[in-house]
Amino acid sequence: MKVQSFTPPQRILMGAGPSDIHPRVLAALSRPTIGHLDPEFIRLMDEVKEMLQASFFTENALTLPISAPGSAGMEAAFANLLEPGDKVVVCVNGVFGQRMAANAVRMGCEVALVEEEWGKAVDPQKVADTLARHQDAKVLAFVHAETSTGAASDAQTLCRLAGEHGCLSLVDAVTSWCSMPVLADDWQADVVYSGTQKCLSCVSGLSPITFSERARQAILERRHPIQSWFLDMQLVMGYWQEGEQRVYHHTAPINALFALHEALVMLLEEGLEQSWARHWAMHERLRDGLESLGLELMVEPAARLPMLNVVKIPEGVDDARVRSLMLEGFGLEISAGLGPMKGKIWRIGLMGNGCRPDHVDRCLEALSASLSKARR
Ligand SMILES: *Cc1c(COP(=O)(O)O)cnc(C)c1O
């Protein structure tokens, strides 16, 4: 056994997450640990909650970071809102929609799928038709920004349809949060969750989540206890609730929350609108560069995501070879396709702190050089 410290190489992260963490956030991460019930830590928790509310454009009291990655946010949303035997309509237009459906099945729910071709937005008409056929559905679940295909769905319209059919809306905003509008109150969304390592550029392993008053009420009125003890919001609330009386549930990831606090400060210093505009401008810069290299984007312009650009791999080009030439020659990471898209697409992320003109240009240079090397 070789026992020695690990020093990671220098990388530019332009895949589907994690993204490059700003030195200010890394510095916050390494500050001395304090107790998870220290009054100063509780003050930090309250500030984190307030900043999360601002970032989701919500006044929801039940807004907090779950101490686990985005997948745990997804699981928490399903586990808290749904009970065995409940009916849920799940939109599937990529890998993360499939995961939502898998969660619902494992919770013992009856699942009605609204399927869409991968790379396309969820079709609101199909959703309306499905909700009309399933009047007893309790929840409509969908992914706002499908990271596996690069397609954006119309969250506002889908949440409105849920409301019109008496359903709670469950929104995956893991990739969209901070890089495009995620307006929980405006949309009247009932649960919205995200992850910290994508467009916030914080450490991985935290999942901010917000529950509407309606959703909170639904949790309080459950017939069965929540099957997951760790993700039970009624218990987690005891630790994250208002005031001085905090009840130990689990030890918070203290230093990760130092980092989250700093990343949220930086986000609000820049401003959400400015961050959305920056992501869009960098997307346009990248798109123009890709097109001038003769590469094609998979998603039609109206459904494109700014922070996740999906490029069709040209005929006869070796996917893995190009990505490893980029990693080894330029220290730059882009992502492969997931599931059925593997070998067909590359996914280029422009996320958070890494979403900058010099990175866009470096990526285009790396891609161009690696493509011509791989073709030889
Ligand atoms: C990344 C991602 C997740 C999962 O987040 P993890 O932090 O990897 O668990 C869920 N949904 C979407 C849309 C994602 O992009």
PDBQT file of the ligand as one rigid body, heavy atoms in Angstrom, charges set to zero:
ROOT
HETATM    1  C1  LIG A 401     -26.536  16.216 -11.827  1.00  0.00    +0.000 C 
HETATM    2  C2  LIG A 401     -28.008  16.076 -11.844  1.00  0.00    +0.000 A 
HETATM    3  C3  LIG A 401     -28.690  15.357 -10.852  1.00  0.00    +0.000 A 
HETATM    4  C4  LIG A 401     -27.985  14.587  -9.772  1.00  0.00    +0.000 C 
HETATM    5  O1  LIG A 401     -27.177  15.364  -8.971  1.00  0.00    +0.000 OA
HETATM    6  P1  LIG A 401     -25.968  14.680  -8.160  1.00  0.00    +0.000 P 
HETATM    7  O2  LIG A 401     -25.427  15.821  -7.374  1.00  0.00    +0.000 OA
HETATM    8  O3  LIG A 401     -25.034  14.136  -9.189  1.00  0.00    +0.000 OA
HETATM    9  O4  LIG A 401     -26.548  13.619  -7.313  1.00  0.00    +0.000 OA
HETATM   10  C5  LIG A 401     -30.069  15.327 -10.903  1.00  0.00    +0.000 A 
HETATM   11  N1  LIG A 401     -30.745  15.945 -11.881  1.00  0.00    +0.000 NA
HETATM   12  C6  LIG A 401     -30.129  16.632 -12.857  1.00  0.00    +0.000 A 
HETATM   13  C7  LIG A 401     -30.938  17.302 -13.921  1.00  0.00    +0.000 C 
HETATM   14  C8  LIG A 401     -28.738  16.712 -12.868  1.00  0.00    +0.000 A 
HETATM   15  O5  LIG A 401     -28.119  17.387 -13.842  1.00  0.00    +0.000 OA
ENDROOT
TORSDOF 0
